[in-house]
Amino acid sequence: MKRCPKCGHQEFIVAVELVQLWKVDEEGEFAGVVSDCEQVLRYPKDDAIWECKKCHYEAEGSEFNVEE
């Protein structure tokens, strides 16, 4: 379980890698999103930077771990 060590909040912002389908023009330039998320390539890990959604405290995900 994760909890912000600063404010106790339990929702976070973290980067992930995913496959998104785009519509492109004749030059391959972005023209729109067809599908927001086809597949998740990398889920959030404890060595990634996590941000508390409430107080914006940032640290590695492992710093948010708490015992249940």
Summary of the structure (lengths in Angstrom):
residues: 68
radius of gyration: 16.5
end to end distance: 6.6
largest distance: 53.7
contacts: 151
relative contact order: 0.35
helix: 6%
strand: 49%
